[in-house]
Amino acid sequence: MWKPFRDALKNCGSQSSRILVTTRKDQVAKMMESANTIQLEDLSEEDCWLVFSKIAFSDKDRQQCEQLEDFGKQISKKCKGLPLAARTLGSLMRLKKSKEDWKNVLNSNLWELEVVEKGLFAPLLLSYYDLSSPLKWCFSYCVVFPKTHVFYVDELVYMWTAHGFVESRENMEVEIMAREYLENLVIRSFFQECKEYKRFGTRYKMHDIVHDFAQSITEAHHLGYSRRSQFPPSTNRSKNLRTVIFFNHNDYNISNLVQNFSRLQVLTLHCMMELPDTIGNLIHLRYLDLYECKEYVSFRKCEMPETICNLCNLQFLRLGESMSSPKILPQEIGKLINLRLLIVYNLVIPRGIGRLTSLRTLNSVLISDEDSKGSKLEELKNLNHLRDLYLSFNEGFDPIALAPNDRRIVSNVLSLNALKPPQEL
């Protein structure tokens, strides 16, 4: 796609315009037919040591730094002037306190690996093998996302938890443990923060080489698909899939997916795809994200498929905001007693939500005293594990246009004043 793009720019740019392309591969530079190619040099040994030591010794006292400096300089030489290697090894050694630990890393046989990606895989392997088994599962799972994907914290937390990667600990919620896992992977430089998204909350991304490394060590049971991907995969591979994420497909019949991928645990539809009644057959599903799936319900019926209530193992359900009138969740939603998270937008929740006593997060719930199909506030009294709650009272009328003493506003205020939320909320 390069040449049409280049030709279009030639016709609209000013005389002094330049196109700058960065790449790790010489053949890409040749394909670009560059007028000038600049080969970046490796870091000097001194600069590599500065990068490595700044991270590795960041939380050590002066005496420790002096004891470990000789080992550190030998390790930093093995980075071969590559900034990512220096950063990755620095992050690993930051967690190592004793001389013996540093000596073991220096003498590891992983340094004898064949040169792959200019020697970067050896430092990454050292950090990877230092992870606990749950952290290894969480890290390798992320290859399901494409390169350059921007992760938000909850996305990973809920997916890792749904797959059972997160170890439970007494008196600690698994979601809190999962956040600790992510922090651990960030500390080790497997993820890096996206500064440009700071105003939207903390977001992370993977370096391309880290993503390549994750692919090299992963046996895929988790797959993401864009328009350029071949879908569906072979039958033998399909039956073992645990995750399917559609990033922009909109021409695939989800009914076929339900039939062929019976063991799915995570399903995300980031595209215009309609949810079939057969969704209820995915009884192993633990995570269902339809946030960006604008056609998850038929506009004729204006309601979710009743069969979604057959997903007895479902723990995380996220439904997007439809462009049409409010939709109605199935009357049997209370059967999903394992739900830990329920996020809905522009949806009327029916009676029975009080049975979902495992809920930790309940978002955008419409509270209605007038609509017999809407949830009553009193049904929330048994949800004692809630940590996040968002209620909506103003569906169907404009609160700005109402007088302060309007009956509906007075009723809502009285209801809010009477709330006695759980201590953890």
C-alpha positions in Angstrom: 0.0 0.0 0.0 3.1 2.2 0.2 3.3 3.5 -3.4 -0.3 4.9 -3.7 0.1 6.5 -0.4 3.5 8.1 -1.4 2.1 9.3 -4.7 -0.9 11.0 -3.0 1.4 12.8 -0.7 3.6 14.0 -3.5 0.7 15.9 -5.0 -0.3 17.7 -1.8 2.8 18.4 0.1 4.9 21.6 0.0 8.3 21.7 -1.6 10.1 21.2 1.7 7.9 18.3 3.0 9.7 15.1 4.0 8.4 11.6 4.8 10.3 9.9 7.6 10.0 6.1 8.0 11.5 4.2 10.9 12.1 0.4 10.6 14.3 -2.4 12.0 14.7 -4.0 8.7 16.9 -3.1 5.7 14.5 -4.6 3.2 11.8 -2.1 4.3 14.1 0.8 3.7 14.9 -0.5 0.2 11.2 -1.0 -0.6 10.6 2.6 0.3 13.1 3.7 -2.3 14.5 6.1 0.2 16.5 9.1 -1.1 18.5 8.9 2.1 18.9 6.1 4.6 20.3 6.8 8.0 21.7 3.8 9.9 21.4 4.4 13.7 24.5 3.3 15.6 24.3 1.1 18.7 24.8 2.8 22.1 28.3 3.1 23.3 29.3 0.8 26.2 29.3 3.9 28.5 25.8 5.0 27.5 24.5 1.4 27.7 25.8 1.2 31.2 24.1 4.5 32.1 20.7 3.2 30.9 21.2 -0.2 32.6 22.5 1.1 35.9 19.9 3.9 36.3 17.1 1.2 36.3 19.0 -1.7 38.0 20.3 0.4 41.0 17.2 2.7 41.4 16.1 1.2 44.7 19.5 0.0 46.1 21.7 1.7 48.7 25.2 2.9 48.0 26.8 -0.2 49.5 24.8 -2.6 47.4 25.6 -0.6 44.3 29.3 -0.9 45.0 29.1 -4.6 45.6 27.2 -5.3 42.4 28.8 -2.8 40.0 31.4 -5.1 38.5 28.7 -7.8 37.7 26.5 -5.0 36.4 29.1 -3.7 33.9 29.7 -7.2 32.6 25.9 -7.7 32.2 25.4 -4.4 30.4 28.1 -5.3 27.9 25.9 -8.2 26.9 23.2 -5.7 25.8 25.4 -5.0 22.7 24.4 -1.4 22.7 20.7 -2.0 22.3 18.5 0.3 24.4 15.6 -2.2 24.8 18.0 -4.9 26.0 19.5 -2.5 28.5 16.1 -1.4 29.8 14.8 -5.0 30.1 17.9 -6.3 31.9 18.0 -3.3 34.1 14.4 -4.0 35.1 15.2 -7.6 35.8 18.3 -6.8 37.9 16.4 -4.2 39.9 14.6 -7.1 41.5 17.8 -9.1 42.3 19.5 -8.2 45.6 22.3 -10.7 46.1 25.7 -11.2 44.4 24.7 -14.8 43.7 21.6 -13.7 41.8 23.6 -11.3 39.6 26.3 -13.9 39.0 23.7 -16.5 37.9 22.3 -14.0 35.3 25.8 -13.2 34.0 26.6 -16.9 33.6 23.3 -18.0 32.2 23.4 -20.3 29.1 20.7 -18.2 27.5 23.4 -15.9 26.3 24.6 -18.7 24.0 21.4 -18.6 21.9 21.6 -17.9 18.2 21.3 -14.2 17.4 17.6 -13.5 17.0 16.4 -9.9 16.5 20.0 -8.7 17.0 20.3 -10.6 20.3 17.3 -9.1 22.0 15.5 -12.3 22.7 18.1 -13.5 25.3 17.5 -10.6 27.7 13.8 -11.0 27.3 14.0 -14.7 28.0 16.0 -14.1 31.1 13.2 -11.8 32.4 10.5 -14.2 31.2 12.0 -17.2 33.0 12.2 -15.2 36.1 8.4 -14.8 36.1 6.0 -17.0 38.2 3.8 -19.3 36.1 0.7 -17.1 36.5 2.7 -14.1 35.2 4.0 -16.1 32.3 0.4 -17.0 31.3 -0.8 -13.4 31.6 2.1 -12.1 29.5 1.9 -14.7 26.7 -1.8 -14.2 26.5 -1.3 -10.7 25.2 -0.3 -11.9 21.8 -4.0 -12.2 21.0 -3.9 -8.4 20.5 -2.3 -6.8 17.4 1.0 -4.9 17.5 0.5 -1.2 18.5 -2.7 -2.2 20.5 -3.2 0.2 23.4 -4.3 -1.7 26.5 -6.4 -0.3 29.3 -6.0 -1.9 32.7 -9.5 -3.3 33.2 -9.3 -5.0 29.8 -6.4 -7.2 30.9 -7.6 -7.6 34.5 -11.0 -9.1 33.5 -9.6 -11.3 30.7 -6.8 -12.7 32.8 -9.3 -13.4 35.6 -11.9 -15.0 33.3 -9.2 -17.5 32.1 -8.2 -18.4 35.7 -4.7 -17.1 35.2 -4.8 -15.1 38.5 -4.1 -17.0 41.7 -6.5 -16.3 44.5 -5.2 -15.1 47.8 -7.0 -15.1 51.1 -8.7 -11.8 51.8 -7.7 -10.3 48.4 -10.0 -9.9 45.4 -8.7 -11.6 42.3 -9.1 -8.3 40.4 -6.7 -6.6 42.8 -4.2 -9.5 42.3 -4.5 -9.1 38.6 -3.6 -5.4 38.8 -0.5 -6.4 40.8 0.4 -8.8 38.0 0.2 -5.9 35.5 2.3 -3.7 37.7 4.9 -6.4 37.9 5.0 -6.8 34.1 5.4 -3.0 33.8 8.2 -2.9 36.3 10.0 -5.6 34.2 9.5 -3.5 31.0 7.2 -6.0 29.2 4.7 -3.1 29.1 5.3 0.6 28.8 3.0 3.5 29.6 1.4 5.4 26.8 1.9 9.0 27.9 -0.2 10.4 25.1 -3.3 8.8 26.6 -2.7 10.1 30.1 -5.9 12.3 30.2 -8.0 9.1 29.7 -6.4 7.2 32.5 -3.4 4.9 32.5 -2.9 3.0 29.2 -0.1 0.6 28.2 1.4 -0.8 25.1 4.0 -3.5 24.1 7.2 -2.7 22.2 7.0 -4.5 18.8 10.0 -6.7 19.7 8.4 -7.7 23.0 5.3 -8.7 21.0 7.4 -10.7 18.6 9.1 -12.4 21.5 5.7 -13.2 23.1 4.6 -14.8 19.8 7.7 -16.9 19.7 7.0 -18.6 23.0 3.3 -18.9 22.8 1.2 -21.9 21.7 -1.9 -20.0 20.5 -5.2 -20.9 22.1 -6.1 -17.2 22.0 -6.6 -15.4 18.7 -7.5 -11.9 17.5 -8.8 -11.2 14.0 -8.8 -8.2 11.8 -9.7 -7.9 8.1 -6.2 -9.1 7.1 -6.5 -12.3 9.1 -7.6 -15.6 7.7 -10.8 -16.7 9.5 -11.9 -19.2 10.5 -8.8 -21.3 11.3 -8.6 -25.0 10.8 -11.2 -27.2 12.5 -8.5 -28.9 14.7 -7.4 -25.5 15.9 -10.9 -24.1 16.3 -12.0 -26.7 18.8 -9.1 -25.7 21.2 -9.6 -22.0 21.0 -10.3 -20.2 24.4 -10.3 -16.6 23.1 -11.6 -14.9 20.0 -11.5 -11.1 19.5 -12.9 -9.5 16.3 -11.2 -6.2 15.9 -12.9 -5.0 12.7 -14.6 -8.0 10.9 -18.2 -7.4 10.1 -18.9 -10.0 7.4 -18.6 -13.2 9.6 -21.7 -15.1 10.8 -21.3 -15.4 14.6 -23.7 -18.4 14.5 -20.9 -20.3 12.8 -18.5 -19.3 15.5 -20.8 -20.6 18.2 -21.1 -23.9 16.4 -17.4 -24.4 15.9 -15.8 -22.8 19.0 -17.7 -24.6 21.7 -14.9 -24.2 24.3 -14.6 -20.4 24.1 -14.0 -18.6 27.4 -13.6 -15.0 26.1 -15.4 -13.4 23.2 -15.0 -9.7 22.2 -16.8 -8.1 19.2 -15.2 -4.8 18.3 -17.3 -4.4 15.2 -20.8 -4.4 13.6 -21.9 -7.9 14.2 -25.3 -9.2 15.3 -25.5 -11.5 18.3 -27.4 -14.7 17.5 -29.8 -16.6 19.7 -27.3 -19.5 19.7 -25.0 -17.5 21.9 -26.4 -19.4 24.8 -24.6 -22.6 23.7 -21.2 -21.2 24.7 -21.7 -22.5 28.2 -17.9 -22.2 29.0 -17.9 -18.4 28.3 -16.7 -16.3 31.2 -16.1 -13.0 29.5 -18.4 -11.4 26.9 -17.6 -7.9 25.6 -20.0 -6.3 23.2 -19.2 -2.7 24.0 -18.5 -1.6 20.4 -20.8 -4.1 18.8 -23.7 -1.7 17.9 -26.0 -4.4 16.5 -25.9 -6.9 19.3 -29.7 -6.8 19.4 -32.3 -6.8 16.7 -33.7 -3.3 16.2 -37.1 -5.1 15.6 -37.2 -6.7 19.0 -35.3 -4.1 21.0 -34.1 -6.7 23.5 -31.2 -9.1 24.1 -31.4 -12.8 23.2 -33.0 -14.6 26.1 -30.4 -17.4 25.6 -27.7 -15.2 27.1 -29.1 -16.2 30.5 -27.8 -19.8 29.7 -24.2 -18.7 30.1 -24.0 -20.1 33.6 -20.2 -19.5 33.9 -20.3 -15.9 32.8 -18.3 -13.6 35.1 -17.9 -10.4 33.0 -20.5 -8.9 30.8 -20.0 -5.6 29.0 -22.7 -4.2 26.7 -22.3 -1.2 24.5 -24.5 1.9 23.9 -27.0 1.4 21.0 -27.9 4.3 18.9 -31.6 3.6 19.1 -34.1 3.5 22.0 -33.3 1.8 25.3 -33.0 -1.9 25.1 -34.3 -4.4 27.6 -32.1 -7.1 29.2 -33.7 -10.6 29.5 -36.0 -11.1 32.4 -33.9 -14.1 33.5 -30.7 -12.1 33.9 -30.7 -13.0 37.6 -29.7 -16.6 36.6 -26.2 -15.4 35.9 -25.2 -15.7 39.6 -21.5 -15.9 38.8 -21.4 -12.4 37.3 -18.7 -10.2 38.9 -19.0 -7.3 36.5 -22.0 -5.9 34.6 -21.5 -2.8 32.5 -24.5 -1.6 30.4 -25.4 1.6 28.6 -28.8 2.8 27.6 -30.3 -0.5 28.9 -33.2 -1.2 31.2 -32.4 -3.9 33.7 -35.4 -6.0 34.7 -36.4 -7.3 38.1 -34.1 -10.0 39.5 -30.8 -8.2 39.6 -30.7 -8.6 43.3 -29.9 -12.3 42.8 -26.5 -11.3 41.3 -24.8 -11.3 44.7 -21.3 -11.9 43.3 -21.2 -8.5 41.5 -18.2 -6.3 42.2 -19.0 -3.7 39.5 -22.4 -2.5 38.4 -22.4 0.3 35.9 -25.1 2.5 34.3 -28.1 0.8 35.8 -31.5 2.5 35.1 -33.5 2.8 38.3 -37.2 3.2 37.5 -40.2 3.3 39.9 -42.7 3.8 37.0 -41.6 1.2 34.5 -42.7 -2.3 35.6 -39.8 -3.7 33.6 -37.1 -1.6 35.2 -35.1 -2.5 38.3 -36.1 -1.2 41.7 -33.5 0.4 43.9 -34.4 -2.0 46.8 -33.1 -4.9 44.7 -29.6 -3.7 45.3 -29.7 -4.4 49.1 -28.1 -7.9 48.8 -25.2 -6.9 46.6 -22.7 -6.7 49.5 -19.6 -7.2 47.4 -20.0 -4.1 45.2 -16.9 -1.9 44.8 -18.1 0.2 41.8 -21.7 1.4 41.2 -23.2 3.8 38.8 -26.9 4.5 38.9 -29.1 6.4 36.4 -32.4 7.9 37.5 -33.2 10.3 34.6 -34.2 8.0 31.7 -37.3 9.4 29.9 -37.2 13.0 31.1 -34.9 16.0 31.0 -33.8 16.8 34.6 -32.7 20.3 33.6 -36.3 21.2 32.5 -37.8 20.0 35.8 -38.6 22.2 38.7 -36.5 21.5 41.9 -39.7 20.2 43.7 -40.8 17.9 40.9 -42.1 14.7 42.3 -39.6 12.6 40.4 -36.6 14.5 41.6 -37.9 14.5 45.2 -38.4 10.8 45.0 -34.9 10.1 43.6 -33.2 12.3 46.2 -35.1 10.5 49.0 -33.9 7.2 47.6 -30.3 8.3 47.4 -30.4 9.7 51.0 -31.7 6.3 52.2 -28.8 4.3 50.7 -26.6 2.4 53.0 -23.9 1.1 50.7 -21.5 -1.8 51.5 -18.4 -0.7 53.4 -16.1 -1.6 50.5 -18.0 0.5 47.9 
